[in-house]
Amino acid sequence: MAEAEICFSVVELNQRAGAGELVAVRVAKLINNDLQTRLLEREGKYSFQVTAAGKSGLYNALVFAKAISLTDALRLIKEESKAIGLAQKAYFSSAVTSEDLLYTPILRDFLNNMQDTTAEVAIKQPNLTVVNGKGNKVSGEAEIRQEIIEQALRPYNELAVNETLRKLKAYRPFEVGLQPRGNKTYLTGAMAAGTILALIACEAYGRYQRRNKLS
């Protein structure tokens, strides 16, 4: 992916992704995780072989494996978050948060626009082994397109992912989005719980909130 692709600001990326608190938070996580993996690559000290989905979803894993672009990942997050909003309005009161609906089968009836966007996204063969959120390896254009939709409908299975990484002899994963623990350095660039955001992403989200208050 060309360097120019990430040269616009995080604020602009938030605007491109669309309005809504859930979108802004998820975009901030995506960008922060992507920046961390790029820094790891630039260090040139690690031999990456596998990238796995984490609690933040599959998108960072696909971007890190160069199967999809960061821009297309942002488009998919926007459509997935729209589906969550539609489901919340259709079935639930405001007491149920959008986070409660993320990665549940309830979204299936609301993913038409996301399916259209997924069909438009340019998908390449990953340059690393990609493990999805239920611990299965995914590759090939058709399989990845299907997985993008299916991963929106099911929860992340940490035990299954860890078991697959163990079978792949991925004994020293680097967890992006969390503080590294011990000497876990080698392997994966996208096992992101996404709780720690880069300062630039936090600042962008603060600007987003202030802009909404003024509008």
Buried (B, 14 or more C-beta within 10 A) or exposed (E): EEEEEBEEEBBEBBBEBBBBEBBBBBBBBBBBBBBBBBEBEEEEEBEBEBBBBBBBBBBBBBBBBBBBBBBBBBBBBBBBBBBBBBBBEEEBEEEEEBEEBBBBEBBEEBBEBBEEBBEEBEBEEBEBBBBBBBBBBBBEEEBBBEBBBBBBBBEBBBEBBBEBBEEBEBEBBBBBBBEEEEEBBBBBBBBBBBEBBBEBBBBBBEBBEEEEEEE
